[in-house]
Amino acid sequence: MSIYDFKADSLKGDTVSLKDFEGKVLLVVNTASACGFTPQYAGLEALQKDFAARGFTVLGFPCNQFGGQEPGTAEEIAGFCQTTYDVSFPLFAKIDVNGTLAHPLYNFLKSEKSGLLGPAIKWNFTKFLVDRSGRVVDRFSPTTKPEALRDKIEALL
């Protein structure tokens, strides 16, 4: 099983097969618009702009499970991300990342790379780095800034 075996709904409501991203290096992130880590959108977008032409993509998955910090509708999330951070990377429909309603993709990611305190996602902006073959190669805490991942991304490109 790989990340390419999953599908997710885009913010616009279209079903997207992650197979569409096959052969790319991916950074999968659970995001939120009203979090102390929300400014990381700027760093994620910088990575997207700097590495997209070489086969890299950030995939953003809004989540409201941590402090209710992503309460908006799909339209509000899209508007916020576009207006505030000029986000160009794909954003998906709001999901759960923990619990019985967790999206299957996140159950897979957590099973592939556990965190320091176990598999559960602890907060917004937890990051999973995926290589070109769809293998989860690393997991980073919310406190890890996107710019700190440049060398690891570069090595996979």
ZISUL-V118582 format. One record per backbone hydrogen bond with DSSP energy under -1.0 kcal/mol. NH is the residue of the N-H (numbers start at 0). CO is the residue of the C=O. E is the energy in kcal/mol with one decimal. If there is no record, write none. Layout:
BEGIN
NH,CO,E ; NH,CO,E
END
This chain:
BEGIN
2,133,-1.5 ; 4,1,-1.9 ; 5,2,-1.4 ; 7,15,-2.3 ; 9,13,-3.3 ; 10,90,-1.8 ; 12,9,-1.7 ; 15,7,-3.2 ; 17,5,-2.8 ; 19,16,-2.1 ; 20,17,-1.8 ; 21,18,-1.9 ; 22,131,-1.2 ; 23,20,-1.9 ; 24,54,-2.9 ; 25,129,-2.2 ; 26,56,-1.9 ; 27,127,-2.7 ; 28,58,-2.6 ; 29,125,-1.3 ; 30,60,-1.2 ; 33,68,-2.2 ; 37,34,-1.6 ; 39,36,-2.7 ; 40,37,-2.6 ; 41,38,-1.5 ; 43,39,-2.8 ; 44,40,-2.6 ; 45,41,-2.0 ; 46,42,-2.1 ; 47,43,-2.4 ; 48,44,-2.7 ; 49,45,-2.5 ; 50,46,-2.4 ; 51,47,-2.0 ; 53,50,-1.5 ; 54,51,-2.0 ; 56,24,-2.3 ; 58,26,-2.7 ; 59,89,-2.7 ; 60,28,-3.0 ; 62,30,-2.3 ; 68,65,-1.1 ; 76,72,-2.7 ; 77,73,-2.6 ; 78,74,-2.5 ; 79,75,-2.6 ; 80,76,-2.7 ; 81,77,-2.4 ; 82,78,-2.9 ; 83,79,-2.8 ; 84,80,-1.3 ; 85,81,-1.2 ; 86,80,-1.8 ; 91,59,-2.6 ; 92,8,-3.3 ; 94,61,-2.6 ; 101,98,-1.6 ; 102,95,-2.7 ; 106,102,-1.8 ; 107,103,-2.2 ; 108,104,-2.8 ; 109,105,-2.5 ; 110,106,-1.6 ; 111,107,-1.9 ; 112,108,-2.2 ; 114,117,-1.9 ; 117,114,-1.6 ; 124,29,-4.0 ; 126,139,-2.5 ; 127,27,-2.3 ; 128,137,-2.4 ; 129,25,-2.9 ; 130,134,-2.7 ; 133,130,-2.0 ; 136,128,-2.7 ; 137,128,-1.4 ; 139,126,-3.2 ; 143,140,-1.6 ; 147,144,-1.7 ; 148,145,-2.1 ; 149,146,-1.1 ; 152,148,-2.6 ; 153,149,-3.0 ; 154,150,-2.2 ; 155,151,-1.1 ; 156,152,-1.5
END
